[in-house]
Amino acid sequence: MDQHEIDFEIYDGIVVPASALRQEQRMEKYGAIADLPEEELADPDELERVAYVDMWWPILRLPQQYWECPIRPTVDDNGVPDWGVFGTVDFERYRPAFSKYRYKAEKMKEQYKDMLIMARMISERIPGKAKWQILKQVRKGVLDTDDIKDWDTWMLAVNCVRAWRLEREIREVQKRGRKKQQEQMQELWGTG
């Protein structure tokens, strides 16, 4: 456009020069949709989150380990915890002290759960009820797992033996943890 050209508008049937106050409207950076107000359009960050959720949904659907704590901090939109009053001494009182025994028992319980799932999957592959009689003999010690010839039955027996051993170990670790906790309480209260 030449500098000497003047824009004209028609206002009430009269041709007038264009207002100097009028500004050219800029196009939206991300486009627009007809009949949809600008406030309703998705934010680019929101679109990115939707794309990530769509891309990572199998991983996001995996079960999470349950964390037991009566108090949780508030988490803002950016994922930053807002501790507020949770940074105080009162919060520390509610939070259980770290216990190596409890931690080990929780990890062993996860392994035990995995073994039970594996044993259930293997037992579904074996038809009939003879597998339960074989497991009963193995548990009593009458039959050794190495004497079993069928691979699926052998795998089931081995998994069950491991699960039974792990179950015993979990009980022992929990018992030692309770004993240690009682000793600490006795030291704290001066009884002993």
BALOBA-1460 file (C-alpha; in Angstrom, 3 decimals):
// residues 192
<rec num="1" residu="m" x="0.000" y="0.000" z="0.000"/>
<rec num="2" residu="d" x="1.307" y="3.381" z="-0.968"/>
<rec num="3" residu="q" x="1.768" y="5.927" z="1.833"/>
<rec num="4" residu="h" x="-0.438" y="8.441" z="0.012"/>
<rec num="5" residu="e" x="-3.407" y="6.105" z="-0.294"/>
<rec num="6" residu="i" x="-6.147" y="6.589" z="2.264"/>
<rec num="7" residu="d" x="-8.517" y="3.835" z="3.315"/>
<rec num="8" residu="f" x="-12.201" y="4.686" z="3.166"/>
<rec num="9" residu="e" x="-15.201" y="3.189" z="4.916"/>
<rec num="10" residu="i" x="-18.905" y="3.565" z="4.339"/>
<rec num="11" residu="y" x="-20.611" y="4.826" z="7.449"/>
<rec num="12" residu="d" x="-24.392" y="5.465" z="7.305"/>
<rec num="13" residu="g" x="-24.205" y="5.677" z="3.526"/>
<rec num="14" residu="i" x="-21.423" y="8.262" z="3.597"/>
<rec num="15" residu="v" x="-17.891" y="7.479" z="2.460"/>
<rec num="16" residu="v" x="-15.486" y="8.568" z="5.182"/>
<rec num="17" residu="p" x="-11.749" y="8.047" z="5.753"/>
<rec num="18" residu="a" x="-10.907" y="5.021" z="7.917"/>
<rec num="19" residu="s" x="-10.359" y="5.799" z="11.565"/>
<rec num="20" residu="a" x="-6.776" y="6.062" z="12.729"/>
<rec num="21" residu="l" x="-7.871" y="4.409" z="15.980"/>
<rec num="22" residu="r" x="-8.952" y="1.248" z="14.231"/>
<rec num="23" residu="q" x="-6.432" y="-1.546" z="14.571"/>
<rec num="24" residu="e" x="-5.982" y="-4.532" z="12.380"/>
<rec num="25" residu="q" x="-7.004" y="-7.729" z="14.120"/>
<rec num="26" residu="r" x="-4.278" y="-10.300" z="14.397"/>
<rec num="27" residu="m" x="-4.983" y="-13.888" z="13.554"/>
<rec num="28" residu="e" x="-4.900" y="-16.324" z="16.423"/>
<rec num="29" residu="k" x="-1.617" y="-18.139" z="16.735"/>
<rec num="30" residu="y" x="-3.284" y="-21.548" z="16.973"/>
<rec num="31" residu="g" x="-6.286" y="-20.927" z="14.730"/>
<rec num="32" residu="a" x="-9.942" y="-20.618" z="15.533"/>
<rec num="33" residu="i" x="-13.110" y="-22.647" z="15.156"/>
<rec num="34" residu="a" x="-16.282" y="-21.080" z="13.780"/>
<rec num="35" residu="d" x="-19.105" y="-20.585" z="16.322"/>
<rec num="36" residu="l" x="-16.765" y="-21.325" z="19.235"/>
<rec num="37" residu="p" x="-15.704" y="-18.520" z="21.573"/>
<rec num="38" residu="e" x="-11.993" y="-18.016" z="22.110"/>
<rec num="39" residu="e" x="-12.334" y="-18.892" z="25.819"/>
<rec num="40" residu="e" x="-13.530" y="-22.375" z="24.856"/>
<rec num="41" residu="l" x="-10.486" y="-23.229" z="22.735"/>
<rec num="42" residu="a" x="-7.977" y="-25.624" z="24.247"/>
<rec num="43" residu="d" x="-4.746" y="-24.270" z="25.588"/>
<rec num="44" residu="p" x="-1.614" y="-25.603" z="23.784"/>
<rec num="45" residu="d" x="-0.348" y="-26.996" z="27.097"/>
<rec num="46" residu="e" x="-3.634" y="-28.821" z="27.571"/>
<rec num="47" residu="l" x="-3.389" y="-30.278" z="24.072"/>
<rec num="48" residu="e" x="0.134" y="-31.445" z="24.865"/>
<rec num="49" residu="r" x="-1.098" y="-33.127" z="28.083"/>
<rec num="50" residu="v" x="-3.871" y="-34.858" z="26.128"/>
<rec num="51" residu="a" x="-1.325" y="-36.099" z="23.582"/>
<rec num="52" residu="y" x="0.945" y="-37.428" z="26.343"/>
<rec num="53" residu="v" x="-1.936" y="-39.160" z="28.105"/>
<rec num="54" residu="d" x="-2.947" y="-40.753" z="24.804"/>
<rec num="55" residu="m" x="0.633" y="-41.828" z="24.126"/>
<rec num="56" residu="w" x="1.434" y="-43.137" z="27.640"/>
<rec num="57" residu="w" x="-1.949" y="-44.580" z="28.695"/>
<rec num="58" residu="p" x="-0.706" y="-48.197" z="29.004"/>
<rec num="59" residu="i" x="1.960" y="-47.127" z="31.477"/>
<rec num="60" residu="l" x="-0.348" y="-44.743" z="33.314"/>
<rec num="61" residu="r" x="-2.873" y="-47.566" z="33.808"/>
<rec num="62" residu="l" x="-0.381" y="-49.804" z="35.618"/>
<rec num="63" residu="p" x="-1.326" y="-50.298" z="39.266"/>
<rec num="64" residu="q" x="0.497" y="-48.123" z="41.738"/>
<rec num="65" residu="q" x="1.885" y="-49.197" z="45.047"/>
<rec num="66" residu="y" x="-0.390" y="-48.072" z="47.861"/>
<rec num="67" residu="w" x="1.262" y="-45.628" z="50.234"/>
<rec num="68" residu="e" x="-0.252" y="-45.436" z="53.685"/>
<rec num="69" residu="c" x="-0.071" y="-42.017" z="55.286"/>
<rec num="70" residu="p" x="-2.978" y="-40.248" z="56.945"/>
<rec num="71" residu="i" x="-1.860" y="-36.821" z="55.730"/>
<rec num="72" residu="r" x="-0.927" y="-35.876" z="52.193"/>
<rec num="73" residu="p" x="0.276" y="-32.528" z="50.903"/>
<rec num="74" residu="t" x="-1.737" y="-30.516" z="48.407"/>
<rec num="75" residu="v" x="-0.228" y="-30.707" z="44.925"/>
<rec num="76" residu="d" x="-0.713" y="-27.772" z="42.565"/>
<rec num="77" residu="d" x="-1.187" y="-27.933" z="38.778"/>
<rec num="78" residu="n" x="2.563" y="-28.019" z="38.159"/>
<rec num="79" residu="g" x="3.024" y="-31.052" z="40.420"/>
<rec num="80" residu="v" x="4.781" y="-29.093" z="43.172"/>
<rec num="81" residu="p" x="3.684" y="-30.104" z="46.678"/>
<rec num="82" residu="d" x="2.390" y="-27.311" z="48.871"/>
<rec num="83" residu="w" x="3.350" y="-28.532" z="52.313"/>
<rec num="84" residu="g" x="1.848" y="-25.638" z="54.247"/>
<rec num="85" residu="v" x="1.295" y="-26.921" z="57.790"/>
<rec num="86" residu="f" x="2.678" y="-30.332" z="56.824"/>
<rec num="87" residu="g" x="6.222" y="-29.085" z="57.304"/>
<rec num="88" residu="t" x="5.608" y="-28.674" z="61.020"/>
<rec num="89" residu="v" x="6.471" y="-30.897" z="63.966"/>
<rec num="90" residu="d" x="2.875" y="-32.146" z="64.182"/>
<rec num="91" residu="f" x="3.148" y="-33.621" z="60.702"/>
<rec num="92" residu="e" x="6.328" y="-35.460" z="61.669"/>
<rec num="93" residu="r" x="4.485" y="-37.027" z="64.602"/>
<rec num="94" residu="y" x="1.832" y="-38.495" z="62.318"/>
<rec num="95" residu="r" x="4.348" y="-39.848" z="59.872"/>
<rec num="96" residu="p" x="5.549" y="-43.303" z="60.890"/>
<rec num="97" residu="a" x="9.267" y="-43.716" z="61.396"/>
<rec num="98" residu="f" x="11.092" y="-45.679" z="58.735"/>
<rec num="99" residu="s" x="11.419" y="-49.318" z="59.635"/>
<rec num="100" residu="k" x="13.772" y="-51.618" z="57.756"/>
<rec num="101" residu="y" x="11.644" y="-54.564" z="58.816"/>
<rec num="102" residu="r" x="8.408" y="-53.043" z="57.543"/>
<rec num="103" residu="y" x="10.092" y="-52.048" z="54.283"/>
<rec num="104" residu="k" x="11.516" y="-55.542" z="53.770"/>
<rec num="105" residu="a" x="8.168" y="-57.143" z="54.615"/>
<rec num="106" residu="e" x="6.383" y="-54.915" z="52.070"/>
<rec num="107" residu="k" x="8.873" y="-55.838" z="49.349"/>
<rec num="108" residu="m" x="8.520" y="-59.517" z="50.204"/>
<rec num="109" residu="k" x="4.716" y="-59.195" z="50.095"/>
<rec num="110" residu="e" x="4.998" y="-57.825" z="46.570"/>
<rec num="111" residu="q" x="7.109" y="-60.827" z="45.560"/>
<rec num="112" residu="y" x="4.608" y="-63.147" z="47.269"/>
<rec num="113" residu="k" x="1.741" y="-61.548" z="45.372"/>
<rec num="114" residu="d" x="3.625" y="-62.007" z="42.077"/>
<rec num="115" residu="m" x="4.259" y="-65.674" z="42.888"/>
<rec num="116" residu="l" x="0.580" y="-66.239" z="43.651"/>
<rec num="117" residu="i" x="-0.401" y="-64.694" z="40.334"/>
<rec num="118" residu="m" x="2.123" y="-66.915" z="38.540"/>
<rec num="119" residu="a" x="0.872" y="-70.022" z="40.374"/>
<rec num="120" residu="r" x="-2.732" y="-69.150" z="39.487"/>
<rec num="121" residu="m" x="-1.825" y="-68.766" z="35.808"/>
<rec num="122" residu="i" x="0.047" y="-72.069" z="35.764"/>
<rec num="123" residu="s" x="-2.723" y="-73.926" z="37.621"/>
<rec num="124" residu="e" x="-5.240" y="-72.808" z="34.990"/>
<rec num="125" residu="r" x="-3.134" y="-74.583" z="32.349"/>
<rec num="126" residu="i" x="-3.348" y="-77.905" z="34.210"/>
<rec num="127" residu="p" x="-6.734" y="-79.671" z="33.846"/>
<rec num="128" residu="g" x="-8.276" y="-81.726" z="36.631"/>
<rec num="129" residu="k" x="-7.862" y="-81.860" z="40.375"/>
<rec num="130" residu="a" x="-4.800" y="-84.098" z="40.561"/>
<rec num="131" residu="k" x="-2.601" y="-80.991" z="40.774"/>
<rec num="132" residu="w" x="-4.019" y="-80.245" z="44.248"/>
<rec num="133" residu="q" x="-3.222" y="-83.786" z="45.435"/>
<rec num="134" residu="i" x="0.341" y="-83.392" z="44.142"/>
<rec num="135" residu="l" x="0.711" y="-80.022" z="45.908"/>
<rec num="136" residu="k" x="-0.621" y="-81.578" z="49.112"/>
<rec num="137" residu="q" x="2.045" y="-84.315" z="48.893"/>
<rec num="138" residu="v" x="4.757" y="-81.743" z="48.179"/>
<rec num="139" residu="r" x="3.658" y="-79.614" z="51.162"/>
<rec num="140" residu="k" x="3.783" y="-82.622" z="53.486"/>
<rec num="141" residu="g" x="7.263" y="-83.480" z="52.196"/>
<rec num="142" residu="v" x="6.234" y="-86.886" z="50.844"/>
<rec num="143" residu="l" x="6.928" y="-85.867" z="47.230"/>
<rec num="144" residu="d" x="9.940" y="-83.886" z="46.039"/>
<rec num="145" residu="t" x="9.475" y="-81.299" z="43.295"/>
<rec num="146" residu="d" x="12.267" y="-82.920" z="41.246"/>
<rec num="147" residu="d" x="10.219" y="-86.147" z="41.041"/>
<rec num="148" residu="i" x="7.458" y="-84.418" z="39.053"/>
<rec num="149" residu="k" x="7.783" y="-85.139" z="35.311"/>
<rec num="150" residu="d" x="5.089" y="-82.844" z="33.836"/>
<rec num="151" residu="w" x="6.604" y="-79.397" z="33.272"/>
<rec num="152" residu="d" x="3.475" y="-77.375" z="34.151"/>
<rec num="153" residu="t" x="2.874" y="-79.366" z="37.339"/>
<rec num="154" residu="w" x="6.548" y="-79.094" z="38.267"/>
<rec num="155" residu="m" x="6.475" y="-75.312" z="37.691"/>
<rec num="156" residu="l" x="3.318" y="-75.021" z="39.808"/>
<rec num="157" residu="a" x="4.901" y="-77.034" z="42.625"/>
<rec num="158" residu="v" x="8.134" y="-75.003" z="42.524"/>
<rec num="159" residu="n" x="6.210" y="-71.709" z="42.610"/>
<rec num="160" residu="c" x="4.056" y="-72.913" z="45.491"/>
<rec num="161" residu="v" x="7.100" y="-74.066" z="47.473"/>
<rec num="162" residu="r" x="8.732" y="-70.665" z="46.921"/>
<rec num="163" residu="a" x="5.517" y="-68.892" z="47.940"/>
<rec num="164" residu="w" x="5.212" y="-70.992" z="51.108"/>
<rec num="165" residu="r" x="8.846" y="-70.253" z="52.010"/>
<rec num="166" residu="l" x="8.363" y="-66.543" z="51.323"/>
<rec num="167" residu="e" x="5.198" y="-66.520" z="53.436"/>
<rec num="168" residu="r" x="7.168" y="-67.981" z="56.371"/>
<rec num="169" residu="e" x="9.949" y="-65.413" z="55.873"/>
<rec num="170" residu="i" x="7.425" y="-62.557" z="55.844"/>
<rec num="171" residu="r" x="5.989" y="-63.718" z="59.172"/>
<rec num="172" residu="e" x="9.512" y="-63.960" z="60.639"/>
<rec num="173" residu="v" x="10.470" y="-60.462" z="59.441"/>
<rec num="174" residu="q" x="7.241" y="-59.013" z="60.845"/>
<rec num="175" residu="k" x="7.854" y="-60.808" z="64.150"/>
<rec num="176" residu="r" x="11.406" y="-59.413" z="64.346"/>
<rec num="177" residu="g" x="10.057" y="-55.942" z="63.511"/>
<rec num="178" residu="r" x="7.487" y="-56.128" z="66.305"/>
<rec num="179" residu="k" x="10.159" y="-57.362" z="68.733"/>
<rec num="180" residu="k" x="12.491" y="-54.493" z="67.758"/>
<rec num="181" residu="q" x="9.641" y="-52.007" z="68.162"/>
<rec num="182" residu="q" x="8.832" y="-53.385" z="71.627"/>
<rec num="183" residu="e" x="12.502" y="-53.100" z="72.627"/>
<rec num="184" residu="q" x="12.557" y="-49.475" z="71.484"/>
<rec num="185" residu="m" x="9.380" y="-48.736" z="73.439"/>
<rec num="186" residu="q" x="10.843" y="-50.353" z="76.548"/>
<rec num="187" residu="e" x="13.977" y="-48.234" z="76.194"/>
<rec num="188" residu="l" x="11.840" y="-45.138" z="75.708"/>
<rec num="189" residu="w" x="9.706" y="-45.729" z="78.775"/>
<rec num="190" residu="g" x="12.571" y="-47.086" z="80.866"/>
<rec num="191" residu="t" x="11.034" y="-50.464" z="81.553"/>
<rec num="192" residu="g" x="13.199" y="-53.426" z="80.936"/>
